[in-house]
Amino acid sequence: MTTNSDEPQLLSDSSLEKPEEDQLGYDEFAKDIADSITSEVPGEEFIIGIYGPWGSGKSTALNFIEYYLEQSQEPPAVIRFNPWWFSGQTDLLERFFAQLESGLESEDGFDKVRTQLSNFSSALSTVPLSAVTGVPSQRFLQYLARRLDPTPGNVEELKQNISDTLEETDRRIVIFLDDIDRLTEDEMAQMFRLVKSVADFPNVTYILAFDHDVVTNALEREKVVQDGEEYLDKIIQLPQHLPIPEKGSLDQFFIDRLLQITGDRELEINENHWQNVYRDGILPTLNTPRDAIRLSNSVRSSFRKLENEVNFIDLVAVETLRIFYTNAYEYIREHPEEFTNKGRTRRLRDEDDYTEFLEESVSGEVDRERVEAILTYLFPRFDTGSSFTGSRYSEDSNTFRKRKRICHPEIFPFYFRQTVPRGELTTTEIESVLSVSEDSEAFAEELRRLSTEEGKDGRSKANRLLNRFADYTDELSEEQIKGAMKALFLVGDELCAVDPSKSIMDGGTRNQINSIVWSILRDMEDREERLSLLKQSVQVGDSPFVSSLITGVLYQEHGEMGGEGTDEEERLLNYDQLEELTSVVVEKIEETGEKGDLLESPNLDVVLARWMEWSDSEKPVKWVQQNTQETDDLLHFLNQYVSEGRYASMAESGVQQFFDPQRLDSFFELSELEDRLDDLEKEELEDWQQHTIELFNRGKEMLDNGRDPSDFSAWRLER
């Protein structure tokens, strides 16, 4: 079968621009909001909230609103600001006002206000971010006045001048703020405070698009506010939930994309079978346009390579399992004998076994019903014996092979041709994960998911993905590569904890992250660009160990921290830049310590050593003393200082743990620590806690007897 040379490429889930492209019923919704802005919104500041989950089409709705505003009799000035583009930087307010000033440059009648905005922005830029996010909104301007100028009223006057000018201009400005739900909790609060208390100008309407539940939960989780719902109610004056797509619209949206895939090919499709499995199992999984695009992209990718070897209906059904029900998909892939027909249709599993498989592989009764509907179609043998109300299928098993049905044992492998042995990732899986890498949050979530799945050689699938990352960098855009790097700083410490170093030869995920970051930085020719990306990654991240690791390796280029040094022109950063990065890393460590998360950091001993070396303060020592008051916390802390060494001889080989108490000298008086440990009720402790104490005591005894507890060979002699 030939393929069309102009067949469509994989579809992006980027937003639509014009209402004429609408397939989901957002056109009228957008028009109503635009009409309200131009005819009903009062002259003072007004804030509209558009709520919807990720992938539901909020950005499309904003584009449609802008379209209708531009078509109105007196079009307002429209400004777009996406704060997520600048997340992790300390100048969100300055970026906002810069964008506002720039956007008004092309609009008539705003010359005066642009100058005033510039002055106001310059004043705000001198205020620390911590001050902006930490001061209650009702006292915000008074606080700014005290910070910026000893003369009372300076900031109020700047703001009042802007307000007076905008009232005189008598032309509305509409400002769109998208992707607020992708910001950090503090940045979310900063944006809401911006529109409510800092930039609450007359004749300005804000339209904020975000996932309501994500924002309220995030603000409450980090205790930014007590009640996220109440907090939003005080800010949003017109809350609007993105409408549920019109009945059948999402269905048609997906079908249109399948038709683009099949083109003018003559496919053998049983329309009755298709309607049944589609209605009962496939369509119910498509909740957002993004779901439809993900599935259609997956179908297209597989169909392009397998169209001569598979049944199209079966392929769509299988890809639905792969994208939305991974555990069920993986089990089927690994156990074909339990699902395929061998000769006659006979059941090698009983009904209870299939029921158990569904309960273990799929969470939730509704999802199990959908998977059951798909599997009942794909595999005639599959029957849970339940009161399944979906369609049953009567087929001639002798034609399974001819019709390329997955239930035939010789055809089954073709549907998994892109898969590899258990624990590996398929090319399609890797490409699917990497396709979201521009969105660092989404890519980080994919890495978290893969870190929970077993890979090869006792490692997670996240480890396998990072191991193969370099194979795909040539296919990634610059923004995808930068997004991937930020994601590594978001979840790097978590990944290192899942896949720690096992030996000098197997450094685990820490080595992979170091290699990826190094490669990304090396491909960037400008040092300032490297520094900017590193600082952003550290700031938006939650990985003090990875931040310390990368910075330490950069110092080795300068001949420090055990490094031999490299030629000046070969160094990724100059020394001044490296010191600037170091300050950001120290701030991240201190921030993590203040949040109470640092004790759980992998390789805490490394993080503390870097903190001690790079900080002039007593904060590291105070932090350790404050966070080891409880017995469990103390023993967890000490356990981070347990080292491992490998030995081998003609007689035996293995791993032995050892402990050097001298590494604790900066934090404790060793004799006092020894007394504290001796006073513990050992029988109440867990085995690992007792073992940690035993190692400490042996190391202390060696130290007292004049032997070096850091010398692994000395421990071997002790043994």
C-alpha positions as CSV (number, residue, x, y, z in Angstrom):
1,M,0.0,0.0,0.0
2,T,1.4,3.4,-1.0
3,T,1.3,6.4,1.3
4,N,0.5,10.0,0.4
5,S,3.6,12.2,0.1
6,D,1.7,15.1,1.6
7,E,0.2,13.2,4.5
8,P,-0.2,15.3,7.7
9,Q,2.6,15.5,10.3
10,L,2.1,14.9,14.0
11,L,-0.2,17.5,15.4
12,S,0.7,20.1,17.9
13,D,-1.7,20.8,20.8
14,S,-1.1,24.6,20.3
15,S,-4.1,26.8,20.6
16,L,-6.4,27.8,17.7
17,E,-6.3,31.4,16.5
18,K,-9.6,32.2,14.8
19,P,-13.2,31.2,15.7
20,E,-13.8,29.8,12.2
21,E,-11.4,27.0,13.3
22,D,-13.5,26.2,16.3
23,Q,-14.8,22.6,16.7
24,L,-15.6,22.5,20.4
25,G,-18.1,25.2,20.9
26,Y,-15.8,27.9,22.4
27,D,-16.8,30.5,19.7
28,E,-20.0,31.8,21.4
29,F,-18.4,31.7,24.9
30,A,-15.5,33.9,23.7
31,K,-17.9,36.3,21.8
32,D,-20.1,36.7,25.0
33,I,-17.0,37.7,27.1
34,A,-15.7,40.1,24.4
35,D,-19.2,41.7,24.2
36,S,-19.3,42.1,28.0
37,I,-15.9,43.8,28.0
38,T,-16.8,46.3,25.3
39,S,-20.4,47.1,26.6
40,E,-20.9,46.1,30.2
41,V,-17.6,46.2,32.1
42,P,-17.4,49.3,34.4
43,G,-14.7,52.0,34.0
44,E,-12.7,50.9,37.0
45,E,-10.4,47.9,36.9
46,F,-12.2,44.6,36.3
47,I,-10.9,41.0,36.6
48,I,-12.3,38.1,34.7
49,G,-11.2,34.5,35.5
50,I,-11.4,31.7,32.9
51,Y,-11.2,28.3,34.6
52,G,-10.4,25.0,32.9
53,P,-8.1,22.0,33.4
54,W,-4.9,21.7,31.5
55,G,-5.4,20.8,27.8
56,S,-9.0,21.9,27.8
57,G,-8.5,24.9,25.4
58,K,-8.1,28.0,27.7
59,S,-5.5,29.5,25.4
60,T,-7.8,28.9,22.4
61,A,-10.6,30.7,24.2
62,L,-8.3,33.7,24.9
63,N,-7.4,33.8,21.2
64,F,-11.0,33.9,20.2
65,I,-11.8,36.6,22.8
66,E,-9.0,38.7,21.3
67,Y,-10.3,38.1,17.8
68,Y,-13.8,39.4,18.8
69,L,-12.3,42.4,20.7
70,E,-10.4,43.4,17.6
71,Q,-13.7,43.2,15.6
72,S,-15.6,45.5,18.0
73,Q,-16.6,49.0,17.1
74,E,-14.0,50.6,19.5
75,P,-11.3,47.9,19.9
76,P,-9.5,48.1,23.2
77,A,-5.7,47.7,23.4
78,V,-4.9,44.0,24.0
79,I,-1.8,43.0,25.8
80,R,-0.6,39.4,26.2
81,F,1.6,38.4,29.2
82,N,2.5,34.8,30.0
83,P,4.3,34.9,33.5
84,W,5.3,31.3,33.1
85,W,7.9,32.3,30.5
86,F,9.7,34.1,33.2
87,S,9.0,31.8,36.1
88,G,12.0,31.4,38.5
89,Q,13.3,34.9,37.7
90,T,13.2,37.6,40.4
91,D,11.6,40.3,38.2
92,L,8.1,39.1,37.3
93,L,6.7,42.6,38.1
94,E,9.3,44.3,36.0
95,R,8.7,41.9,33.1
96,F,4.9,42.6,33.4
97,F,5.3,46.3,33.2
98,A,7.9,46.0,30.4
99,Q,5.4,43.9,28.4
100,L,2.6,46.3,29.1
101,E,4.7,49.3,28.1
102,S,5.9,47.5,24.9
103,G,2.4,46.4,24.0
104,L,1.1,50.0,24.2
105,E,3.9,51.2,21.9
106,S,1.9,50.3,18.8
107,E,-1.4,51.7,20.2
108,D,-2.5,55.3,19.7
109,G,-3.0,57.6,22.7
110,F,-0.8,55.9,25.2
111,D,2.5,57.8,24.9
112,K,2.2,59.6,28.2
113,V,1.1,56.5,30.2
114,R,4.0,54.5,28.7
115,T,6.5,56.9,30.3
116,Q,4.6,56.8,33.6
117,L,4.6,53.0,33.5
118,S,8.3,53.0,32.9
119,N,8.9,55.1,36.0
120,F,6.5,53.0,38.1
121,S,8.3,49.8,36.8
122,S,11.7,51.2,37.7
123,A,10.5,52.0,41.2
124,L,9.1,48.5,41.7
125,S,12.3,46.8,40.3
126,T,14.3,47.9,43.4
127,V,12.0,45.9,45.8
128,P,13.1,42.4,46.6
129,L,10.8,39.5,45.5
130,S,10.5,38.4,49.1
131,A,9.0,41.8,49.9
132,V,6.5,41.6,47.1
133,T,5.2,38.2,48.0
134,G,5.3,38.6,51.7
135,V,3.4,41.8,52.4
136,P,-0.5,41.8,52.7
137,S,-2.1,43.5,49.8
138,Q,-3.9,46.2,51.7
139,R,-0.5,47.6,53.0
140,F,1.4,46.9,49.8
141,L,1.7,50.5,48.4
142,Q,2.5,52.0,51.8
143,Y,5.2,49.4,52.2
144,L,6.7,50.2,48.8
145,A,6.7,53.9,49.7
146,R,8.8,53.2,52.8
147,R,11.2,51.0,50.9
148,L,11.7,53.3,47.9
149,D,11.6,56.8,49.2
150,P,11.6,58.4,52.6
151,T,9.2,61.0,51.3
152,P,5.6,59.6,51.9
153,G,3.4,59.2,48.9
154,N,6.0,58.8,46.3
155,V,4.7,55.4,45.0
156,E,1.1,56.4,45.5
157,E,1.7,59.5,43.4
158,L,3.3,57.5,40.6
159,K,0.4,55.1,40.5
160,Q,-2.2,57.9,40.7
161,N,-0.5,59.7,37.8
162,I,-1.0,56.5,35.7
163,S,-4.7,56.2,36.9
164,D,-5.4,59.9,36.0
165,T,-3.9,59.5,32.5
166,L,-5.8,56.3,31.8
167,E,-9.1,57.9,32.9
168,E,-8.4,60.8,30.5
169,T,-7.5,58.5,27.7
170,D,-10.9,56.8,28.0
171,R,-9.8,53.8,26.1
172,R,-9.9,50.3,27.6
173,I,-6.9,48.1,27.9
174,V,-7.4,44.3,28.1
175,I,-4.6,42.3,29.5
176,F,-4.5,38.5,29.1
177,L,-2.5,36.4,31.7
178,D,-2.3,32.8,30.8
179,D,-0.6,29.7,32.4
180,I,-0.8,31.1,35.9
181,D,-1.3,27.5,37.2
182,R,2.2,26.6,36.0
183,L,3.9,29.1,38.3
184,T,5.2,28.4,41.8
185,E,2.9,29.0,44.7
186,D,4.6,32.3,45.6
187,E,4.6,33.4,42.0
188,M,0.8,32.7,41.7
189,A,0.1,34.9,44.8
190,Q,2.4,37.5,43.3
191,M,0.4,37.6,40.1
192,F,-2.9,37.9,41.9
193,R,-1.6,40.6,44.1
194,L,-0.2,42.4,41.0
195,V,-3.7,42.7,39.3
196,K,-5.5,43.5,42.6
197,S,-3.2,45.9,44.4
198,V,-0.3,47.0,42.2
199,A,-1.7,47.4,38.7
200,D,-5.3,48.0,39.5
201,F,-5.7,50.9,37.1
202,P,-9.0,52.3,35.7
203,N,-10.1,51.2,32.2
204,V,-8.0,48.1,32.5
205,T,-9.6,44.6,32.3
206,Y,-7.6,41.5,33.2
207,I,-8.5,38.1,31.9
208,L,-6.7,35.4,33.9
209,A,-6.7,31.8,32.5
210,F,-5.9,28.9,34.9
211,D,-7.0,25.6,36.4
212,H,-9.0,26.6,39.4
213,D,-8.4,23.5,41.4
214,V,-4.6,23.5,40.7
215,V,-4.3,27.1,41.9
216,T,-6.5,26.8,45.0
217,N,-4.8,23.6,46.1
218,A,-1.3,24.9,45.5
219,L,-1.9,28.1,47.4
220,E,-3.4,26.2,50.3
221,R,-0.8,23.4,50.2
222,E,2.1,25.8,50.7
223,K,0.1,27.9,53.1
224,V,0.3,31.0,50.9
225,V,-3.3,31.5,51.9
226,Q,-5.6,29.7,54.3
227,D,-8.6,29.3,51.9
228,G,-7.8,29.3,48.2
229,E,-11.4,29.5,47.1
230,E,-12.1,32.5,49.3
231,Y,-8.9,34.1,48.2
232,L,-9.9,33.9,44.5
233,D,-13.4,35.1,45.2
234,K,-12.0,38.4,46.5
235,I,-10.0,38.9,43.4
236,I,-12.0,37.5,40.4
237,Q,-15.0,39.6,39.7
238,L,-16.4,37.5,36.9
239,P,-15.5,33.8,37.1
240,Q,-16.2,31.9,33.9
241,H,-15.7,28.1,33.6
242,L,-14.6,27.0,30.1
243,P,-17.7,25.4,28.6
244,I,-17.9,21.6,28.3
245,P,-17.4,20.9,24.6
246,E,-20.7,20.7,22.7
247,K,-22.1,17.2,22.5
248,G,-20.3,15.3,19.7
249,S,-17.8,18.1,19.1
250,L,-14.8,16.4,20.8
251,D,-15.9,13.2,19.0
252,Q,-15.7,14.9,15.7
253,F,-12.5,16.7,16.6
254,F,-10.8,13.3,17.1
255,I,-12.5,11.6,14.1
256,D,-11.3,14.4,11.8
257,R,-7.8,13.7,12.9
258,L,-8.1,10.0,12.3
259,L,-9.4,10.7,8.8
260,Q,-6.3,12.8,8.2
261,I,-4.2,9.8,9.1
262,T,-6.0,7.3,6.9
263,G,-6.3,9.7,4.0
264,D,-7.6,8.0,0.8
265,R,-6.4,4.5,1.9
266,E,-8.8,1.7,1.4
267,L,-9.0,0.1,4.8
268,E,-11.0,-2.9,5.7
269,I,-13.1,-1.6,8.7
270,N,-16.1,-3.3,10.2
271,E,-18.2,-0.3,10.9
272,N,-20.4,-2.1,13.5
273,H,-17.3,-3.2,15.5
274,W,-15.8,0.3,15.2
275,Q,-18.9,2.1,16.5
276,N,-19.2,-0.3,19.5
277,V,-15.6,-0.3,20.7
278,Y,-15.3,3.5,20.0
279,R,-18.4,4.3,21.9
280,D,-17.8,2.1,24.9
281,G,-14.1,2.2,25.3
282,I,-12.2,4.8,23.3
283,L,-14.3,8.0,23.2
284,P,-15.0,8.0,27.0
285,T,-11.2,8.4,27.6
286,L,-11.1,11.6,25.6
287,N,-11.8,14.4,28.1
288,T,-9.9,17.3,26.5
289,P,-8.6,18.3,23.1
290,R,-5.2,17.5,24.3
291,D,-6.3,13.9,25.0
292,A,-7.6,13.6,21.4
293,I,-4.4,15.0,20.0
294,R,-2.1,12.8,22.0
295,L,-4.1,9.7,21.0
296,S,-4.3,10.7,17.3
297,N,-0.5,11.4,17.3
298,S,0.2,8.0,18.8
299,V,-2.1,6.3,16.2
300,R,-0.4,8.1,13.4
301,S,3.1,7.4,14.6
302,S,2.4,3.6,14.8
303,F,0.2,3.5,11.6
304,R,2.9,5.1,9.5
305,K,5.2,2.2,10.3
306,L,2.7,-0.7,10.7
307,E,-0.2,0.1,8.3
308,N,0.5,-3.0,6.2
309,E,0.6,-5.3,9.2
310,V,-2.2,-4.2,11.5
311,N,-6.0,-3.8,11.6
312,F,-6.7,-0.1,12.0
313,I,-9.5,-0.5,14.6
314,D,-7.3,-2.7,16.6
315,L,-4.4,-0.3,16.4
316,V,-6.6,2.6,17.7
317,A,-7.8,0.5,20.5
318,V,-4.3,-0.7,21.5
319,E,-2.9,2.8,21.3
320,T,-5.8,3.9,23.6
321,L,-4.5,1.4,26.2
322,R,-0.9,2.4,25.7
323,I,-1.6,6.2,26.2
324,F,-4.2,6.0,29.0
325,Y,-3.9,2.6,30.6
326,T,-0.2,1.8,30.6
327,N,-0.2,-0.9,33.2
328,A,-2.8,-2.9,31.4
329,Y,-1.0,-2.4,28.1
330,E,2.3,-3.5,29.6
331,Y,0.8,-6.7,31.1
332,I,-0.9,-7.7,27.8
333,R,2.4,-7.1,25.9
334,E,4.2,-9.3,28.3
335,H,1.6,-12.1,28.5
336,P,0.3,-12.7,24.9
337,E,-0.5,-16.3,25.7
338,E,-3.2,-15.2,28.1
339,F,-5.0,-13.2,25.5
340,T,-4.4,-14.5,22.0
341,N,-6.3,-17.4,20.4
342,K,-4.3,-20.5,19.7
343,G,-6.1,-22.7,17.2
344,R,-9.6,-23.0,18.5
345,T,-11.0,-20.3,20.8
346,R,-10.3,-21.7,24.2
347,R,-9.8,-20.1,27.6
348,L,-6.5,-20.7,29.3
349,R,-7.4,-18.3,32.1
350,D,-10.6,-18.4,34.1
351,E,-12.9,-15.5,34.6
352,D,-11.6,-14.7,38.1
353,D,-8.1,-14.3,36.7
354,Y,-9.2,-11.7,34.2
355,T,-11.1,-9.9,36.9
356,E,-8.0,-9.8,39.1
357,F,-5.9,-8.6,36.2
358,L,-8.3,-5.6,35.7
359,E,-8.4,-4.8,39.4
360,E,-4.6,-4.8,39.6
361,S,-3.9,-2.9,36.3
362,V,-6.7,-0.3,36.2
363,S,-7.8,1.9,39.1
364,G,-11.4,3.0,39.3
365,E,-14.6,1.2,38.3
366,V,-15.4,3.5,35.4
367,D,-11.9,3.1,33.9
368,R,-12.1,-0.7,34.3
369,E,-15.4,-0.7,32.4
370,R,-13.7,1.2,29.5
371,V,-10.7,-1.2,29.4
372,E,-13.0,-4.2,29.6
373,A,-15.0,-2.8,26.6
374,I,-11.7,-2.5,24.6
375,L,-10.3,-5.9,25.6
376,T,-13.6,-7.6,24.9
377,Y,-13.3,-6.4,21.3
378,L,-9.6,-7.0,20.9
379,F,-9.5,-10.5,22.5
380,P,-12.5,-12.8,22.1
381,R,-11.1,-14.9,24.9
382,F,-11.4,-12.1,27.3
383,D,-14.3,-12.5,29.7
384,T,-14.5,-11.5,33.3
385,G,-17.9,-13.2,33.8
386,S,-19.2,-9.9,35.1
387,S,-22.4,-8.2,34.3
388,F,-20.6,-6.3,31.5
389,T,-23.2,-4.3,29.6
390,G,-21.0,-3.4,26.6
391,S,-21.0,-5.0,23.2
392,R,-20.2,-8.7,22.6
393,Y,-18.6,-9.8,19.3
394,S,-19.2,-12.8,17.2
395,E,-16.4,-13.4,14.7
396,D,-14.9,-16.2,12.6
397,S,-11.7,-17.0,14.3
398,N,-10.4,-18.5,11.0
399,T,-10.2,-15.0,9.5
400,F,-8.3,-13.4,12.4
401,R,-5.0,-13.7,10.6
402,K,-6.3,-12.4,7.3
403,R,-7.9,-9.4,9.0
404,K,-4.7,-8.8,10.9
405,R,-6.4,-9.0,14.3
406,I,-4.3,-8.6,17.3
407,C,-5.9,-11.7,18.9
408,H,-4.1,-14.0,16.4
409,P,-0.8,-15.2,18.0
410,E,1.2,-14.5,14.9
411,I,-0.2,-11.0,14.4
412,F,0.0,-10.0,18.0
413,P,3.8,-9.1,17.9
414,F,3.3,-6.6,15.1
415,Y,1.3,-4.3,17.4
416,F,4.2,-4.2,19.8
417,R,6.9,-4.0,17.1
418,Q,8.2,-0.8,18.6
419,T,8.4,-2.2,22.1
420,V,11.5,-3.8,23.6
421,P,12.1,-6.2,26.4
422,R,10.6,-5.5,29.8
423,G,12.2,-2.6,31.5
424,E,13.2,-0.8,28.4
425,L,11.3,2.1,26.8
426,T,10.1,2.0,23.3
427,T,11.0,4.6,20.8
428,T,7.4,5.8,20.7
429,E,7.3,6.1,24.5
430,I,10.5,8.1,24.6
431,E,9.3,10.4,21.8
432,S,6.0,10.8,23.6
433,V,7.7,11.8,26.8
434,L,10.2,14.1,25.1
435,S,7.4,15.8,23.1
436,V,6.3,17.6,26.2
437,S,9.8,18.6,27.2
438,E,9.3,22.3,26.4
439,D,6.9,22.3,29.3
440,S,9.3,21.7,32.2
441,E,6.5,20.9,34.7
442,A,4.9,18.3,32.4
443,F,8.3,16.7,31.5
444,A,9.1,16.6,35.3
445,E,5.8,14.8,35.9
446,E,6.6,12.3,33.2
447,L,10.0,11.6,34.8
448,R,8.3,11.2,38.2
449,R,5.9,8.6,36.7
450,L,8.8,6.7,35.0
451,S,10.8,6.7,38.2
452,T,8.0,4.6,39.8
453,E,8.2,2.0,37.0
454,E,10.7,-0.8,37.1
455,G,13.4,-0.7,34.4
456,K,16.4,-2.8,33.5
457,D,19.1,-3.9,35.9
458,G,17.3,-2.8,39.0
459,R,17.0,0.8,37.8
460,S,13.8,2.7,37.0
461,K,12.5,3.6,33.6
462,A,13.4,7.3,34.3
463,N,17.0,6.1,34.5
464,R,16.6,4.3,31.1
465,L,15.1,7.5,29.5
466,L,17.9,9.7,30.7
467,N,20.4,7.1,29.5
468,R,19.0,7.5,26.0
469,F,18.3,11.2,26.1
470,A,21.4,12.1,24.1
471,D,20.2,10.0,21.2
472,Y,17.3,12.4,20.7
473,T,18.8,15.9,21.3
474,D,19.2,16.5,17.6
475,E,15.5,16.1,17.2
476,L,14.6,18.5,20.0
477,S,14.1,22.2,19.6
478,E,16.1,24.7,21.6
479,E,13.1,25.4,23.9
480,Q,12.5,21.7,24.4
481,I,16.1,21.2,25.5
482,K,15.9,24.1,27.9
483,G,12.6,22.8,29.3
484,A,14.2,19.4,29.8
485,M,17.1,20.9,31.7
486,K,14.8,22.8,34.0
487,A,12.8,19.6,34.6
488,L,16.0,17.9,35.7
489,F,16.5,20.6,38.4
490,L,12.8,20.2,39.4
491,V,12.9,16.5,40.1
492,G,16.6,15.7,39.9
493,D,17.0,15.0,43.6
494,E,14.0,12.7,43.6
495,L,15.4,10.8,40.6
496,C,18.8,10.5,42.3
497,A,17.1,9.0,45.4
498,V,15.3,6.4,43.3
499,D,18.4,5.4,41.3
500,P,21.4,6.2,43.6
501,S,25.1,5.6,42.8
502,K,26.1,1.9,43.3
503,S,29.8,2.1,42.5
504,I,32.4,4.1,40.8
505,M,31.4,2.4,37.5
506,D,27.7,2.9,38.1
507,G,27.0,6.4,39.4
508,G,23.3,6.1,38.9
509,T,21.1,9.0,37.8
510,R,23.4,11.6,39.2
511,N,25.9,10.8,36.4
512,Q,23.3,10.9,33.8
513,I,21.9,14.3,34.9
514,N,25.5,15.6,35.0
515,S,26.2,14.3,31.5
516,I,22.9,15.8,30.1
517,V,23.4,19.2,31.7
518,W,27.0,19.3,30.6
519,S,26.1,18.4,27.0
520,I,23.3,21.1,26.9
521,L,25.7,23.8,28.2
522,R,28.5,22.8,25.9
523,D,26.2,23.2,22.9
524,M,25.5,26.8,23.9
525,E,28.2,29.1,22.7
526,D,27.5,32.1,24.9
527,R,28.5,32.0,28.5
528,E,25.9,34.5,29.6
529,E,23.2,32.3,28.0
530,R,24.6,29.3,29.9
531,L,24.6,31.3,33.2
532,S,21.1,32.5,32.6
533,L,19.8,29.0,32.0
534,L,21.6,27.6,35.0
535,K,20.3,30.2,37.3
536,Q,16.7,29.8,36.1
537,S,17.0,26.0,36.4
538,V,18.3,26.3,40.0
539,Q,15.7,28.9,41.0
540,V,12.6,27.0,39.6
541,G,13.9,23.7,40.7
542,D,13.7,21.7,43.9
543,S,17.0,19.9,43.8
544,P,19.7,21.2,46.1
545,F,21.9,18.1,45.5
546,V,21.8,18.4,41.7
547,S,22.4,22.1,42.0
548,S,25.4,21.5,44.2
549,L,26.7,18.7,42.0
550,I,26.6,20.7,38.8
551,T,28.2,23.7,40.4
552,G,30.9,21.6,42.0
553,V,31.8,20.1,38.6
554,L,32.0,23.7,37.2
555,Y,34.5,24.5,39.9
556,Q,36.6,21.5,38.8
557,E,37.1,23.2,35.5
558,H,38.9,26.0,37.4
559,G,41.1,23.5,39.2
560,E,39.2,23.5,42.4
561,M,37.3,20.8,44.4
562,G,39.7,18.1,43.2
563,G,39.6,19.1,39.6
564,E,42.7,19.4,37.4
565,G,41.3,22.4,35.6
566,T,40.9,23.2,31.9
567,D,42.1,25.9,29.6
568,E,40.3,29.2,30.1
569,E,38.6,29.1,26.7
570,E,37.2,25.7,27.4
571,R,35.5,26.6,30.6
572,L,31.7,26.8,30.5
573,L,31.7,29.8,32.9
574,N,34.3,32.3,34.0
575,Y,35.0,32.6,37.7
576,D,32.8,35.7,38.3
577,Q,29.9,33.9,36.7
578,L,30.5,30.8,38.7
579,E,30.5,32.8,41.9
580,E,27.2,34.4,40.8
581,L,25.7,30.9,40.2
582,T,27.1,29.7,43.6
583,S,25.1,32.5,45.4
584,V,21.9,31.3,43.7
585,V,22.6,27.7,44.7
586,V,23.3,28.7,48.3
587,E,19.9,30.6,48.3
588,K,18.2,27.5,47.0
589,I,19.8,25.3,49.7
590,E,18.7,27.8,52.4
591,E,15.2,28.0,51.0
592,T,14.9,24.2,51.0
593,G,16.2,24.2,54.6
594,E,13.6,26.8,55.7
595,K,10.8,24.8,54.1
596,G,11.8,21.7,56.1
597,D,12.6,19.6,53.1
598,L,16.4,19.5,53.2
599,L,16.7,16.6,55.6
600,E,15.2,14.4,52.9
601,S,17.6,15.5,50.2
602,P,19.7,12.6,48.8
603,N,23.4,12.9,49.4
604,L,22.7,15.4,52.2
605,D,26.4,15.1,53.3
606,V,27.4,16.6,49.9
607,V,24.8,19.4,50.1
608,L,25.9,20.4,53.6
609,A,29.6,20.3,52.6
610,R,28.9,22.6,49.7
611,W,26.7,24.9,51.9
612,M,29.5,25.1,54.5
613,E,32.1,25.8,51.8
614,W,30.2,28.4,49.8
615,S,28.5,30.2,52.7
616,D,30.1,32.6,55.1
617,S,27.3,32.3,57.7
618,E,26.6,29.9,60.5
619,K,23.4,28.8,58.9
620,P,24.5,25.3,58.0
621,V,25.6,24.5,61.6
622,K,22.4,26.1,63.1
623,W,20.2,24.2,60.6
624,V,21.8,20.8,61.5
625,Q,21.5,21.5,65.3
626,Q,17.9,22.6,64.9
627,N,16.8,19.7,62.7
628,T,18.4,16.9,64.7
629,Q,16.7,17.5,68.0
630,E,14.4,14.5,67.6
631,T,16.0,11.0,67.7
632,D,14.5,9.9,64.4
633,D,15.8,13.0,62.6
634,L,19.3,12.6,64.2
635,L,19.6,9.0,63.1
636,H,18.3,9.8,59.6
637,F,20.9,12.6,59.5
638,L,23.7,10.3,60.6
639,N,22.7,7.6,58.2
640,Q,23.4,10.1,55.4
641,Y,27.1,9.9,56.4
642,V,27.4,6.1,56.1
643,S,29.8,5.3,53.3
644,E,30.2,2.1,51.3
645,G,33.3,0.4,50.0
646,R,33.7,-2.6,47.7
647,Y,36.3,-5.3,48.3
648,A,37.4,-8.3,46.3
649,S,39.9,-11.0,46.9
650,M,40.6,-14.6,45.8
651,A,38.4,-15.8,48.7
652,E,35.5,-13.3,48.7
653,S,34.1,-10.1,47.5
654,G,31.4,-7.8,48.6
655,V,30.4,-4.4,50.0
656,Q,31.2,-3.0,53.5
657,Q,29.8,0.1,55.1
658,F,31.9,2.4,57.2
659,F,31.6,5.7,59.1
660,D,34.0,8.6,59.6
661,P,32.9,10.6,62.6
662,Q,35.4,13.4,61.7
663,R,33.0,14.5,59.0
664,L,30.6,15.6,61.8
665,D,33.2,17.8,63.6
666,S,31.6,21.0,62.2
667,F,28.2,20.2,63.6
668,F,28.7,18.3,66.9
669,E,31.0,17.7,69.8
670,L,31.7,14.1,69.0
671,S,31.9,13.1,72.7
672,E,28.6,14.7,73.4
673,L,27.1,13.0,70.4
674,E,28.5,9.7,71.5
675,D,26.9,10.2,75.0
676,R,23.5,11.1,73.4
677,L,23.5,7.9,71.3
678,D,24.5,5.8,74.3
679,D,21.5,7.1,76.2
680,L,19.0,5.8,73.6
681,E,16.9,2.7,74.2
682,K,18.3,0.5,71.5
683,E,15.5,-2.1,71.6
684,E,13.1,0.6,70.6
685,L,15.0,1.4,67.4
686,E,14.7,0.0,64.0
687,D,17.5,-2.3,62.7
688,W,18.9,0.4,60.3
689,Q,19.0,2.9,63.2
690,Q,20.9,0.5,65.4
691,H,23.3,-0.3,62.6
692,T,24.0,3.4,62.1
693,I,24.8,3.8,65.8
694,E,27.1,0.8,65.7
695,L,29.0,2.1,62.7
696,F,29.4,5.5,64.4
697,N,30.7,3.9,67.6
698,R,33.2,1.8,65.7
699,G,34.4,4.8,63.8
700,K,34.7,6.8,67.0
701,E,36.6,4.0,68.7
702,M,39.1,3.9,65.8
703,L,39.5,7.6,66.0
704,D,40.2,7.4,69.8
705,N,42.8,4.6,69.2
706,G,44.7,6.7,66.7
707,R,43.4,5.0,63.5
708,D,41.9,6.8,60.5
709,P,38.2,5.9,60.2
710,S,38.1,7.4,56.7
711,D,40.5,4.7,55.5
712,F,38.4,1.9,54.1
713,S,41.4,-0.6,54.4
714,A,41.4,0.1,58.2
715,W,37.8,-1.0,58.4
716,R,38.7,-4.2,56.4
717,L,41.4,-4.9,59.0
718,E,38.9,-4.3,61.8
719,R,36.6,-6.8,60.2
